[in-house]
Amino acid sequence: MGAASIGAVLLGTAACSSDGTTLGAASSTPSAPPVPAKPNTLFRNVRVLDVRAGRLGEPTDVFVRGHVIETIGPGLQARADTTVVDGRGRTLMPGLIDNHVHLMFGSTTMAQLSDAALTPDDYAKGALASAGAMLMRGFTSVRDLGGPIFPLKAAIDKGKATGPREWPSGAMVSPTAGHGDFRTADELARRFTSQQSRAEKLGATFIVDGRAEVLTAVRENLRFGASQIKMTAGGGTSSAYDPIDVTQFTLDEQRAGVDAASDWNTYVTVHAYTPKSVRRAVEAGVQCIEHGQLLDQPTIDLLAERGIWLSGQYLVPNSDSMPAERKAKRQGILEGNSRVWPMAKKAGVKLAWGTDFLFEPEMNPKQNQMLLSLSEWFSPAELLRLATYDNAQLLALSGPRSPYSGVLGVVEPNALADVILVNGDPLADVGLIADPTKNFDVIMKDGVVYKNR
């Protein structure tokens, strides 16, 4: 249905649809050119950022063979088939990772999602431009947590479009009246009408109730190539029907999703803010929590004890354009920003970071800046590790369902060649990350240079 049409536009027009004009959704930054062949590359005279140790190495050379970092050491000799990049003492760091994006529906508004005049092709073109702009901000890998992302991912992987590596979830799995229920007021439940809602037809969500329907929805996403499953376990701020305090899916329903994902050797992550919704998810066997701004100390301690990941975000303040109802729903969560991060860090919870821009395309260009919002609780070294090495460990939780083989999040021999050459020292001035146009001189993904100043 919608996915087939989206796939057609992505695979058929990817090379010429990167101007970002569709829907007004993406940044004005153009996408990078189509993927060229992978040459060998020698970065000469660079200082490698060791994100695990939080230190900058002495000037050295880094040789990339194809898509893998092969050798690091001073005085490496360039070969005949090698492109040489003169680092001039600048910093070579791993590519950034955003663990919570919505490439398709982060490129459109809720009103546009409900607009029957817009076609799947319109959404695809907006997402295509957003993906290219995201890579040019230095994000070489992302985990997509809701939307018809499979055709876009296929186009990028085949070199027909430009964007980051993608760990796709597919459609959000939500109960009726849950966080993923994007129906308009005149759309009744599929159970009563036998008709999918517009959002379901577009692949934004599966609205399901009962163990059997949860199993079907999860297995459908896995059939299309999901690397992990996203379920909604509690209320949300961008959804119309569910108050923040509600808990979504029964324990049996959540266990059904976990069982189906576990059988495919991957995991379930859930949207949840409150202690009750998170505790039920943990009891069901969920391995990652998204958000969590309303959590209390006992629940944070439970996550640390069980080794459950907390994939956190930093919500921006309310804007004048937000409806009054949404502002009210966000208030407690905004206050929770300053509680959950230091509390979880002190407790030793496994932490990851993402932006979660959904139906707010104007936020996309601020992706890099959002990482710096955590500077009150994390040092520059900790922030850089969070958005590279730590996030890569969460991506690895997909196990055999991970779409890419190799090590990410570090600049080391045998790691995948996803790197950024930074004009300056981000350990001394982490603010360099906030302006990739000015400060990222080279952006390489999978051994291919997409930006070279």
PyMOL commands that set and color helices and strands:
alter all, ss='L'
color gray80, all
select helices_A, chain A and resi 2-16+22-24+110-113+120-136+150-157+190-193+198-201+211-224+251-263+275-284+297-306+324-347+361-372+380-401+430-434+436-439
alter helices_A, ss='H'
color red, helices_A
select strands_A, chain A and resi 40-50+55-56+60-65+68-73+82-86+91-94+96-101+139-144+165-168+172-174+205-207+229-232+268-272+288-291+309-312+350-353+419-422+440-445+448-452
alter strands_A, ss='S'
color yellow, strands_A
deselect
rebuild
show_as cartoon
